[in-house]
Amino acid sequence: MRKNAPACRSQESPGGRKGCAGGGRGKINVKKVIIVGAGLAGSEAAWQAAKLGAEVTLYEMRPEKSTPAHKTAGFAELVCSNSLRGAGLENAVGVLKEEMRRLGSIIMEAADATKVPAGGALAVDRHGFSDYVTKKVTEHPQITVVHKELDAIPLADDAITVVASGPLTAGKLAEDIAARTGNDSLYFYDAAAPIVSIDSVDMSKAYRASRYGKGEAAYINCPMTKEEYEAFWTELVNAEKAPTKDFEKEKFFEGCMPVEVMASRGKDTLLYGPLKPVGLEHPETGVRPYAVVQLRQDNASATLYNIVGFQTHLKWPEQRRVFGMIPGLEHAEFLRYGVMHRNTFLNSPQHMQATLQLRGEDTLLFAGQMTGVEGYIESASSGLIAGVNAARLAMGKAPLVFPAESCHGALCHYITTSEAKHFQPMNVNFGILPEIDMRNENGKYIKDKKLKKQRLAERALAAIESFKAKIGE
């Protein structure tokens, strides 16, 4: 572990602390890095900060205390889906993952090591993934893990603090965060899909295929006729929901919309969403069903499958009854029922800088879903940025703003510059990246969506490659 810092001439850093300008005599005033939370963002932040030479103390309250969504004490637990979404560079989340790989992400290292078949997506064995991250982070010589619930943000004169406590942050810690941000933190509801045992799925009715034949036949597909779908839809929209406890009102992020809420928007809504049959013709008959419910592999041994897009807040007996109407799932064994929980996020445009520092408190950074990024990979990427900047601040260097042309930079720009009054969580997408020149050599505009995505992806990765040298300078 790093005990002594190199000699240098100190100078005032942008945050008001003395840092190293290089050369000369004296001793650099190296601060430690404190990280709150060992989820995807916190684990990534700890890894990045330690990799840059910082002494890291990582606080994680589990197993001392858990949350309504977590089931284990492992780091980077995937509490909802086991999918990290698209694997290719034709979509922005695939580009974001590739940026993270090039920046030495522990989350992407773990994902690539524990992936399971998922067609054109990257899905992982959720327990293997968490075990991998937990082992790597806890064994890093620069990281000290403390299992303890915190009542307040751990600020100290000799430390840079990153809060990555997650969207389920509650109690006194949540009150402290709210007090520092004007008590205007927002929230929405998040929901997880049920998981069933593969042995209980009736494969005489279901079939294996991936949409449009992309990748291996990784999904189990449960086809519905029009009559079966309409009967299912009727029961779904009329099923009894679990009570919302003391929550003020229901407010959902579109990417995690409970299936019953989506269905209530109209009889055909699910046919253009999770039950869309396009590209899922039966491999033997070639017939396209009226609707299709997909199951995606959830663990490496392929014994568990989750019902894709079926995040839900129905009571458990209602889930058993209504989802049992799906062909192939009549006798399914539900190993985990769907659950819903409240997620908290900051009004980041009002409170956050693009470096993920809190405005007015340069030694305090935030990362993860609580910043308003939505999704596993987006959360981890914010942890990467926060970890890099925390380490730099600890060593007296200026924090970095990631290039706007990259997916990392575009996400930070979005969450810190959007209209604060209407701010909502955002997944990474090509729409938040700066426009790119689509003219040909003759100056004529090319209207080609596929080519545009390709150019945006190439520009993003080139920007990250150029930026890498600045991180450890």
Salt bridges, closest charged atoms under 4 A:
GLU60 OE2 - ARG62 NE 3.13
GLU77 OE1 - ARG62 NH1 3.35
GLU98 OE1 - ARG101 NH1 3.32
GLU98 OE2 - ARG102 NE 3.01
GLU99 OE1 - HIS408 ND1 2.65
GLU109 OE2 - LYS136 NZ 3.42
ASP112 OD2 - ARG101 NE 2.80
GLU139 OE1 - LYS135 NZ 3.14
GLU149 OE2 - LYS65 NZ 3.15
ASP176 OD1 - ARG180 NE 3.64
ASP184 OD1 - HIS351 NE2 2.91
GLU235 OE1 - ARG321 NH1 2.71
GLU240 OE2 - LYS315 NZ 2.86
GLU254 OE2 - ARG265 NH2 3.02
GLU281 OE2 - ARG288 NE 2.92
ASP298 OD2 - ARG126 NE 2.55
GLU318 OE1 - ARG321 NE 2.92
GLU330 OE2 - LYS205 NZ 2.81
GLU361 OE1 - ARG180 NH1 3.00
GLU378 OE2 - ARG85 NH2 2.59
GLU419 OE2 - HIS422 NE2 3.83
GLU435 OE1 - LYS452 NZ 3.23
ASP437 OD1 - ARG439 NE 2.97
GLU465 OE2 - ARG102 NH1 3.39
GLU465 OE1 - LYS468 NZ 3.63
GLU473 OE2 - ARG392 NH2 3.50
